[in-house]
Amino acid sequence: MSRETAEAWLRDNLDVSRETLDCLAQLEAATLAANAEQNLIAQSTVETFWDRHILDSAQLLPFAADCPGAWVDLGSGAGFPGLVVALLSDRPVTLVEVRRKRAEHLESLCVELGLAGRVTVLKAKVEQVSTGPFAVISARAFAPLDRLFALAEKLAGPSTLWLLPKGRSVASELDTAARTWQGSFRTVPSITDPEGAIVIASNVRPR
């Protein structure tokens, strides 16, 4: 999907302004500039940045429309989906990233993008985070579902919405997680990955 197609989706589905699109372009430029030093994103995704990173992140927002409040993104890495969520909404967002250089990169980006007052970067393991509960929890390419729930359960309340993009392993991960976790689970197809899906979960708790 081209940048123009991605921008059209953002305008049509999220009413994104030209100013915000410019901020997303600024995020792209800063990420690509830092990528050679930190290997923030796979080289294979550089040419499809708007599809693979921006739109892949933005597609989560409509599912959280009825869950206002603070959003936490676990294992934020290069800032996806967390920074895109922050640019496309007025939510307070917490980015959890244990790797020092990546956390410092995220802090620098927050200043550059004018998000420092609303986005918190925590250089910590997920199990070390003591704030919460959060309205929404996201995590992309972080951990299998059963391990993710075990690490992050304390960050959630009964009404917390989990938005978890997954690849082709989604069915097997759900089957494994169902052995030890219960709640409301459903999947919707990803608009950026024909083999992927988004796991949408709530009221997640141990069996």
C-alpha positions as CSV (number, residue, x, y, z in Angstrom):
1,M,0.0,0.0,0.0
2,S,1.4,3.4,-1.0
3,R,1.8,6.4,1.3
4,E,-1.0,8.1,-0.6
5,T,-3.4,5.2,0.0
6,A,-2.5,5.1,3.7
7,E,-3.1,8.8,4.0
8,A,-6.5,8.4,2.3
9,W,-7.4,5.7,4.8
10,L,-6.4,7.9,7.7
11,R,-8.4,10.8,6.5
12,D,-11.5,8.7,5.7
13,N,-11.5,6.6,8.9
14,L,-9.9,8.8,11.5
15,D,-10.4,12.3,10.1
16,V,-6.7,13.0,10.3
17,S,-5.6,16.6,9.5
18,R,-2.9,17.6,7.1
19,E,-0.9,18.9,10.2
20,T,-1.1,15.4,11.8
21,L,-0.1,13.8,8.5
22,D,2.9,16.0,8.5
23,C,3.8,14.8,12.0
24,L,3.5,11.2,10.9
25,A,5.9,12.1,8.0
26,Q,8.2,13.6,10.6
27,L,8.0,10.4,12.6
28,E,8.9,8.4,9.5
29,A,11.9,10.6,8.7
30,A,13.3,10.4,12.3
31,T,12.8,6.7,12.4
32,L,14.6,6.1,9.2
33,A,17.4,8.4,10.1
34,A,18.0,6.5,13.4
35,N,17.5,3.1,11.8
36,A,21.1,2.6,10.6
37,E,22.4,3.1,14.1
38,Q,19.8,1.1,16.1
39,N,18.2,-1.2,13.6
40,L,14.8,0.0,14.8
41,I,12.8,-1.5,12.0
42,A,13.4,-4.4,9.6
43,Q,15.1,-3.2,6.4
44,S,12.4,-5.0,4.4
45,T,9.8,-2.6,5.8
46,V,11.5,0.7,4.9
47,E,9.9,1.0,1.5
48,T,6.5,0.2,2.9
49,F,6.8,2.3,6.1
50,W,3.4,3.9,5.9
51,D,1.7,0.6,5.5
52,R,3.7,-1.6,7.8
53,H,4.2,0.8,10.6
54,I,1.9,3.8,10.5
55,L,-1.3,2.2,9.1
56,D,-0.6,-1.0,11.0
57,S,-0.6,1.0,14.2
58,A,-3.5,3.4,13.3
59,Q,-5.9,0.5,12.5
60,L,-6.1,-0.2,16.3
61,L,-7.7,3.1,17.2
62,P,-11.3,2.6,15.9
63,F,-11.6,-0.5,18.2
64,A,-10.8,1.6,21.2
65,A,-13.3,4.4,20.4
66,D,-15.5,3.3,23.3
67,C,-12.6,2.9,25.8
68,P,-11.4,6.4,26.6
69,G,-8.5,6.9,28.9
70,A,-4.8,6.1,29.3
71,W,-3.1,3.7,26.8
72,V,0.0,1.7,27.5
73,D,2.1,0.2,24.7
74,L,4.3,-2.7,25.8
75,G,7.7,-3.4,24.2
76,S,7.4,-0.2,22.2
77,G,10.6,-0.6,20.3
78,A,10.6,2.0,17.6
79,G,7.4,3.4,18.9
80,F,4.7,1.4,17.1
81,P,1.9,1.5,17.7
82,G,2.3,3.8,20.7
83,L,3.6,6.9,19.1
84,V,1.1,6.7,16.2
85,V,-1.7,6.4,18.8
86,A,-0.4,9.5,20.6
87,L,-0.3,11.5,17.3
88,L,-3.7,10.4,16.2
89,S,-5.5,10.9,19.6
90,D,-5.4,13.1,22.7
91,R,-4.9,10.2,25.0
92,P,-2.2,10.0,27.6
93,V,0.1,7.2,26.3
94,T,2.8,5.2,28.2
95,L,5.6,3.5,26.2
96,V,7.3,0.7,27.9
97,E,10.7,-0.2,26.5
98,V,13.5,-1.9,28.4
99,R,16.4,-1.3,26.0
100,R,18.2,1.9,26.9
101,K,19.0,3.2,23.4
102,R,15.5,2.7,22.2
103,A,14.0,4.3,25.2
104,E,16.2,7.3,24.7
105,H,15.2,7.4,21.1
106,L,11.6,7.4,22.1
107,E,12.1,10.2,24.6
108,S,13.9,12.3,21.9
109,L,11.0,11.6,19.4
110,C,8.4,12.7,22.0
111,V,10.2,16.1,22.3
112,E,10.6,16.4,18.6
113,L,7.0,15.7,17.9
114,G,5.6,17.8,20.7
115,L,4.3,14.9,22.7
116,A,6.5,15.1,25.8
117,G,3.7,16.5,28.0
118,R,1.3,13.6,27.2
119,V,3.6,10.6,26.5
120,T,5.6,8.9,29.2
121,V,8.5,6.6,28.3
122,L,9.3,4.0,30.9
123,K,12.7,2.3,30.6
124,A,11.6,-0.9,32.3
125,K,10.5,-4.5,32.0
126,V,6.8,-4.9,31.8
127,E,6.7,-6.7,35.1
128,Q,8.4,-3.6,36.7
129,V,5.7,-1.2,35.7
130,S,3.5,-0.3,38.8
131,T,1.1,2.2,37.3
132,G,-2.4,1.3,36.0
133,P,-5.0,0.1,35.4
134,F,-4.9,1.3,31.8
135,A,-7.9,1.7,29.6
136,V,-6.1,0.1,26.6
137,I,-3.1,-2.2,26.4
138,S,-1.3,-2.8,23.1
139,A,1.7,-4.8,22.2
140,R,3.1,-5.6,18.8
141,A,5.6,-8.5,18.3
142,F,6.3,-8.6,22.0
143,A,5.5,-12.0,23.4
144,P,3.1,-14.9,22.9
145,L,-0.4,-14.3,24.3
146,D,-0.1,-16.5,27.4
147,R,3.2,-14.9,28.5
148,L,2.0,-11.4,27.7
149,F,-1.1,-11.9,29.8
150,A,1.0,-13.2,32.7
151,L,3.4,-10.2,32.5
152,A,0.8,-7.5,32.1
153,E,-2.3,-8.7,34.0
154,K,-1.6,-6.3,36.8
155,L,-1.8,-3.3,34.4
156,A,-5.4,-4.2,33.5
157,G,-8.8,-3.9,35.1
158,P,-12.0,-5.7,34.2
159,S,-12.9,-3.1,31.5
160,T,-9.4,-2.9,30.0
161,L,-9.3,-3.4,26.3
162,W,-6.3,-5.4,24.9
163,L,-5.4,-4.7,21.3
164,L,-2.8,-7.2,20.1
165,P,-1.7,-7.4,16.5
166,K,-0.5,-10.9,15.6
167,G,0.8,-12.8,12.6
168,R,0.1,-16.2,11.3
169,S,0.5,-17.8,14.7
170,V,-2.6,-16.1,16.1
171,A,-4.8,-19.3,16.2
172,S,-2.2,-21.4,18.0
173,E,-1.4,-18.6,20.5
174,L,-5.1,-18.2,21.3
175,D,-5.4,-22.0,21.8
176,T,-2.4,-22.0,24.2
177,A,-3.6,-19.0,26.1
178,A,-7.1,-20.4,26.6
179,R,-5.6,-23.2,28.7
180,T,-4.7,-20.8,31.5
181,W,-6.6,-17.5,30.7
182,Q,-10.2,-16.6,30.3
183,G,-12.1,-13.6,29.1
184,S,-13.7,-12.2,26.0
185,F,-11.6,-12.9,22.9
186,R,-12.2,-12.2,19.3
187,T,-10.0,-11.6,16.2
188,V,-10.4,-9.2,13.3
189,P,-8.3,-9.3,10.1
190,S,-5.4,-6.9,9.8
191,I,-5.7,-4.5,7.0
192,T,-2.0,-4.5,6.5
193,D,-1.1,-8.2,6.8
194,P,-3.2,-10.8,4.9
195,E,-2.0,-13.5,7.2
196,G,-2.4,-11.4,10.4
197,A,-5.1,-10.5,12.8
198,I,-5.8,-8.3,15.7
199,V,-6.7,-10.0,19.0
200,I,-9.3,-7.9,20.8
201,A,-9.7,-9.1,24.4
202,S,-11.3,-7.8,27.6
203,N,-11.9,-9.0,31.1
204,V,-8.7,-11.1,30.9
205,R,-8.1,-13.1,34.0
206,P,-6.5,-16.4,35.1
207,R,-8.6,-19.6,34.9
